[in-house]
Amino acid sequence: MTEDIIFQWVKKSIEIFYENDSFLIKNGVTERAITHRIGMYLQQIVGESFDVDCEYNRMGYLEDEKLYFTEGDYFSKKVCLSEGHVSDESDLGSRVFPDIIIHKRGTAENLSIIEIKVNGRNGDKNHDFKKLTRYKSELKYKYAIFIELFKNKEDVHPQFIT
């Protein structure tokens, strides 16, 4: 799977979102509702080759820098960004979950992680960049993408994080 293919999938899912659901952006609906809709369209585009999930929180276990999977032995698919304890519900939480991922459930095949920010709302883009970098390095996602959504889809330009 190439970066160009992933980019086309993401771009198309955003186009469909704006065609069908721009109401959500224009009326201040939560980011989770927005990411759910984009994830839903992305799954339709990706088809059965991968799973697309929002706020996904399960995977195998990590030992000696290798991921292992056994039945019923799954831990949260998360990274830790804070020093000390912060509520997991906080955007600065001690454990953070990805907005949207493209992966194969129950395997270590993590294709892409996507973080979405709605322009003009609370939240720090740098925090999302940090999350993407950590997910890529710690959980071996092949591609990490940041998307800032605006009221006009022409202003939206997904960017890959290296």
N, C-alpha and C positions, 0 to 999 in steps of 0.2 A: 504494500500500500504506500503510495507516494504522498508527499506534502500537497501536491497539486490536486490530487483526488480528494483529500480531506478538505482542502480549501473550497473546492466546488460543492461538496456536500454541505458545508457550513453556510456558504453563501446562499445556496438554494433554500435551505431551511429558514434563513433570515428573510429572504424574499417572500416565502409563503407566509411566514409569521406576519409580516407587514401587510400583506394582502388580506389576510383573514382576521388578524387580532391587533391591529394598531390601536384599537380602543384601550387595550391594557396599558400601553405606553402613555397615551394621552390623558388617561384618567387616574394615574397614580396607583395602579394595582401592584401588589407585591412582586418583588423580584422572583420569588419562588413560583408564582403563577406564570410569570413570563418564561422562565427557564423550562418549566414543564411543557408549555406549548411548543417552544423551539425544539426541545428534546423529542417531542411527539412527531414533529415534522421530519426531524433528522432521522428518526427510526424508520419512517416510511421511505426515505431516500436510501438509507443504508441497506434496508431489506434484512434478510435473515443471516447475512454474513457476520454481523456483530450485534451486540446488545447495546442499546442506548439507554442510560439511566440518569436520573436527576437525584442529587443528594444521596447517592448510593453509599452504603456503609458496611459492606462485608467483603471479605477475601480470605485467603489462607493465612498461614503464619510465617513469620520471618525468622530465620535462624542462619547465622554465619553469612549474611548478605544474600541468602537464597530464599525464595518463596516456596512454601510447601503447602499442599492441600490434602486434608483428610476429611472424611465425612463428619459433619457436625463440629468441626474445629475451625471456626471462622472468627476472625477478629475484624474490627472496624477498618475500613479502607480510609485512613485518615493520616494526616501529618500533624505534628505539634509545632505551633509557632510562638507560643508564649512562654515567658519565664514565670514559673509559679502557676497557681490555679486561677483560671478565668472561666466563667460560665461557658459551657459548650454552646449555649444559645447566642452568645455574643459573637459579632463579626471578628473580634480579636481572640476568640475562644482558644482554650488550650488544645482543643482538637478541632480541626476544620474538615468539612466534607466538601467534595467537589460539586459545582453547580450542575455540570453535565459531563458524562464520560461516555466514550465509545470503547467497549471492551468485550471480552467473552466471559460471561459469568462463570464462576467456579474454576477459573484458570488464572494463570499469571499473565495472560495476554491483555495488556493495557495499551490500547492504540492511541487514544487522544483524551485529553482533559481540557475542558472549556470553562473559563470563568467569565461571568457576565456582570456588567455594571450598567445601571441605568443612569445616564447623564443627569446631573443636577440633584441626585439623591445622596443621602448619607453613605459614607463608605470611602475607603482610601484605595485608589488604584494600585498604589505601591504594595499594599497588603495582598492584593490579588496576584500581582507579579511574584511576590515572595511565595505565595501558596503554589503557584504554577511551577516555579523553579524547584520547590521541595518535592512536589508530586512527581515531577519528571526524574529527579535524581534518586529519590528514595523508593518510589514504587514503579519506576522504570516505564513511565508513559513515553511512547515514541514521540508524540507531538503535544505541545501545550499551546493553547490559543486563548487570547484575551479579546473580548468583544465589549465595546462600549456602545450602548444603544441610545439613540437620539429620537426625537419625535419624527424626524424625516429619515427614511431609510438610506437616502443618498449620502448622509453624513456618517454612516456606519462602515467601518473599515476593520475587519478582523485582523489581528496581528499574531504571528507566531512568536513564541518566547523560546529563546535558545538557551 
